[in-house]
Amino acid sequence: MIFVLHTSSTNKNGFKALIAAEFSDVKIELVKNFEMDISNKTTEFLKMNHIGKIPVVETPDDPIFESNAIARY
């Protein structure tokens, strides 16, 4: 199973999620062409995180936001 991470490629909190995934042998991929203040303002993104903050990871259960919650998951 591959999780999808919504974040910019330079976001430090996104790196936290990627590092946790690497240590846990979880496959995670970044959303292509994510642009801060554009991609996170779309209706689709706001359904996952009403605040519009990044990072957000799509899981089989529900989307999870906030880097510490993602790392814990």
Helices and strands as residue ranges (DSSP letters): E 2-6, H 12-23, E 27-30, G 39-41, H 43-48, E 56-58, E 64-65, H 67-72
